[in-house]
Amino acid sequence: MRADRLLSIMLLLRQRGLVTATELAERLEVSERTVLRDMEALSFAGVPVVAERGRHGGFRLLEGFRADLANLDDVEAQVLLASVGLDTFGDLGLSREVHSALQKVSASAPERVAAPASRLRDVVHVDRRRWFAEADDATHLPALRSAAVERRRVRIVYTRAAEERPQTSTVDPLGVVENGTRWYLVAYHRGRPRAYRLARISGLTVLESPARLPDDARLVEVWTTLRRDLEGTRPAPTAVHVRVRAEVAEDFRTTVRPMVVGAITAAPPDAGADPGWVDLTCAFRAPTPAIGVTVGFGGDVEIVGPPELRARAIALLRGTAARHGLLPALRPEG
């Protein structure tokens, strides 16, 4: 589009100062005649483009010319310009559009804003992926984003968490939601809202038929309700007191951190405790992973409490020992 090209010319002139018609034509992939016409259009629009003739000539903007970023203070403008490269837009298939839009905005930014914004990009990095977790497959995200915007039905091949075989369903997309590094499709199926994790969608077809959505359906409100309902069915975290050998304490913290809620805190040791051990309290999201990860550390980690969790861990160890013919080596607790 010509408007995009004119803004790109303004950006190049602002960044590089003097630019020849040949350089502009190569960068914009147009003819030099088209560049000359674009220069006339910019001048007609009130942009002071100066043509310098001669062997080392070219085009430049009149010194001191700046198109202001309307109603933005310096910090607001810097934050806006520094947001280039956000991974979320890449997942949505909008990286090129975001870069293009921000380039156009930066063309109107004064130097006092543009330079700090560039430095801000250099010193801030956003890593959305959680520790020891693979990023979800977002292959179908651009198509779902378009379907939601255009209000078109989609047919998905989806595998539920508790099932092995995928099922095919036709749904009405309301929108997509990023939660951590995971993306979800919020859609209506048979008149009821549901959330589908994108990583479990193995097939997608955008249909020509319009989506059938309630008139009052709003993505944020529907997602909030779905999340509240899901979290209401989850049991409260299990606070576990563990005793860890000091030399593996940091490794233990790193391993269990994705499984716990809140901080891993130091627990008061029992009287006469061995100084080579560290007492910790961890609020695990569920008791079963708490047993699994602690037992996995073998003799380097002991479950001190709660008593019922310790008893379950001992029962698990007894069953494992019996399975491997080692039961006589274990003595009853206490």
Solvent accessible surface area in square Angstrom, and as a share of the most:
residue,aa,sasa,rsa
1,M,181,0.81
2,R,113,0.41
3,A,59,0.46
4,D,51,0.26
5,R,50,0.18
6,L,33,0.16
7,L,63,0.31
8,S,38,0.24
9,I,0,0.00
10,M,22,0.10
11,L,11,0.06
12,L,12,0.06
13,L,3,0.01
14,R,43,0.16
15,Q,114,0.50
16,R,114,0.42
17,G,34,0.33
18,L,72,0.36
19,V,1,0.01
20,T,50,0.29
21,A,19,0.15
22,T,64,0.37
23,E,59,0.27
24,L,0,0.00
25,A,10,0.07
26,E,123,0.55
27,R,140,0.51
28,L,33,0.16
29,E,158,0.71
30,V,43,0.25
31,S,62,0.40
32,E,82,0.37
33,R,177,0.65
34,T,22,0.13
35,V,0,0.00
36,L,88,0.44
37,R,124,0.45
38,D,0,0.00
39,M,9,0.04
40,E,121,0.54
41,A,25,0.19
42,L,5,0.03
43,S,59,0.38
44,F,192,0.80
45,A,79,0.61
46,G,58,0.56
47,V,18,0.10
48,P,39,0.25
49,V,25,0.14
50,V,41,0.24
51,A,58,0.45
52,E,65,0.29
53,R,225,0.82
54,G,64,0.62
55,R,226,0.82
56,H,149,0.67
57,G,10,0.10
58,G,9,0.09
59,F,25,0.10
60,R,73,0.27
61,L,22,0.11
62,L,93,0.46
63,E,159,0.71
64,G,68,0.65
65,F,48,0.20
66,R,102,0.37
67,A,35,0.27
68,D,118,0.61
69,L,27,0.14
70,A,80,0.62
71,N,154,0.79
72,L,70,0.35
73,D,80,0.42
74,D,51,0.26
75,V,102,0.59
76,E,85,0.38
77,A,2,0.01
78,Q,35,0.16
79,V,88,0.51
80,L,71,0.35
81,L,6,0.03
82,A,18,0.14
83,S,31,0.20
84,V,46,0.26
85,G,47,0.45
86,L,75,0.37
87,D,71,0.37
88,T,38,0.22
89,F,71,0.30
90,G,35,0.34
91,D,40,0.20
92,L,24,0.12
93,G,40,0.38
94,L,43,0.21
95,S,50,0.32
96,R,180,0.66
97,E,73,0.33
98,V,24,0.14
99,H,77,0.34
100,S,37,0.24
101,A,51,0.40
102,L,14,0.07
103,Q,101,0.45
104,K,53,0.23
105,V,43,0.25
106,S,23,0.15
107,A,8,0.06
108,S,19,0.12
109,A,0,0.00
110,P,20,0.13
111,E,98,0.44
112,R,152,0.56
113,V,3,0.02
114,A,23,0.18
115,A,31,0.24
116,P,32,0.20
117,A,1,0.01
118,S,44,0.28
119,R,143,0.52
120,L,62,0.31
121,R,100,0.36
122,D,116,0.60
123,V,116,0.67
124,V,87,0.50
125,H,159,0.71
126,V,86,0.49
127,D,102,0.53
128,R,60,0.22
129,R,121,0.44
130,R,114,0.42
131,W,189,0.66
132,F,144,0.60
133,A,20,0.15
134,E,154,0.69
135,A,65,0.51
136,D,25,0.13
137,D,90,0.47
138,A,23,0.18
139,T,95,0.55
140,H,44,0.20
141,L,0,0.00
142,P,44,0.28
143,A,40,0.31
144,L,0,0.00
145,R,62,0.23
146,S,38,0.25
147,A,1,0.01
148,A,9,0.07
149,V,111,0.64
150,E,95,0.43
151,R,113,0.41
152,R,63,0.23
153,R,43,0.16
154,V,0,0.00
155,R,101,0.37
156,I,0,0.00
157,V,46,0.26
158,Y,19,0.07
159,T,34,0.20
160,R,84,0.31
161,A,78,0.61
162,A,105,0.82
163,E,70,0.31
164,E,168,0.75
165,R,203,0.74
166,P,73,0.46
167,Q,88,0.39
168,T,84,0.49
169,S,21,0.14
170,T,42,0.24
171,V,0,0.00
172,D,6,0.03
173,P,0,0.00
174,L,12,0.06
175,G,6,0.06
176,V,25,0.14
177,V,22,0.13
178,E,55,0.25
179,N,55,0.28
180,G,53,0.51
181,T,13,0.07
182,R,78,0.28
183,W,11,0.04
184,Y,38,0.15
185,L,0,0.00
186,V,0,0.00
187,A,0,0.00
188,Y,15,0.06
189,H,36,0.16
190,R,215,0.79
191,G,61,0.58
192,R,182,0.66
193,P,49,0.31
194,R,61,0.22
195,A,38,0.30
196,Y,3,0.01
197,R,40,0.15
198,L,4,0.02
199,A,43,0.34
200,R,81,0.30
201,I,9,0.04
202,S,83,0.54
203,G,17,0.17
204,L,38,0.19
205,T,67,0.39
206,V,49,0.28
207,L,32,0.16
208,E,149,0.67
209,S,47,0.30
210,P,96,0.61
211,A,18,0.14
212,R,171,0.63
213,L,34,0.17
214,P,57,0.36
215,D,140,0.72
216,D,110,0.57
217,A,9,0.07
218,R,135,0.49
219,L,53,0.26
220,V,115,0.66
221,E,111,0.50
222,V,17,0.10
223,W,40,0.14
224,T,67,0.39
225,T,57,0.33
226,L,35,0.17
227,R,110,0.40
228,R,145,0.53
229,D,81,0.42
230,L,119,0.59
231,E,92,0.41
232,G,67,0.64
233,T,107,0.62
234,R,144,0.53
235,P,93,0.58
236,A,84,0.65
237,P,69,0.44
238,T,29,0.17
239,A,65,0.50
240,V,0,0.00
241,H,41,0.18
242,V,0,0.00
243,R,37,0.13
244,V,0,0.00
245,R,80,0.29
246,A,45,0.35
247,E,133,0.59
248,V,31,0.18
249,A,6,0.05
250,E,110,0.50
251,D,83,0.43
252,F,0,0.00
253,R,61,0.22
254,T,41,0.24
255,T,48,0.28
256,V,0,0.00
257,R,113,0.41
258,P,58,0.36
259,M,68,0.31
260,V,8,0.05
261,V,68,0.39
262,G,64,0.61
263,A,80,0.62
264,I,29,0.15
265,T,71,0.41
266,A,84,0.65
267,A,11,0.08
268,P,112,0.71
269,P,87,0.55
270,D,77,0.40
271,A,110,0.85
272,G,86,0.83
273,A,37,0.29
274,D,82,0.43
275,P,132,0.83
276,G,32,0.30
277,W,58,0.20
278,V,44,0.25
279,D,8,0.04
280,L,0,0.00
281,T,46,0.27
282,C,0,0.00
283,A,29,0.22
284,F,1,0.00
285,R,99,0.36
286,A,34,0.26
287,P,41,0.26
288,T,87,0.51
289,P,56,0.35
290,A,0,0.00
291,I,9,0.05
292,G,41,0.39
293,V,17,0.10
294,T,2,0.01
295,V,44,0.25
296,G,66,0.63
297,F,39,0.16
298,G,45,0.43
299,G,63,0.61
300,D,43,0.22
301,V,13,0.08
302,E,64,0.29
303,I,12,0.06
304,V,40,0.23
305,G,12,0.11
306,P,35,0.22
307,P,103,0.65
308,E,114,0.51
309,L,6,0.03
310,R,65,0.24
311,A,59,0.46
312,R,114,0.42
313,A,7,0.05
314,I,38,0.19
315,A,61,0.48
316,L,88,0.44
317,L,81,0.40
318,R,71,0.26
319,G,43,0.42
320,T,65,0.38
321,A,11,0.08
322,A,54,0.42
323,R,207,0.75
324,H,124,0.55
325,G,60,0.58
326,L,107,0.53
327,L,81,0.40
328,P,126,0.80
329,A,82,0.64
330,L,74,0.37
331,R,212,0.77
332,P,109,0.68
333,E,102,0.46
334,G,119,1.14
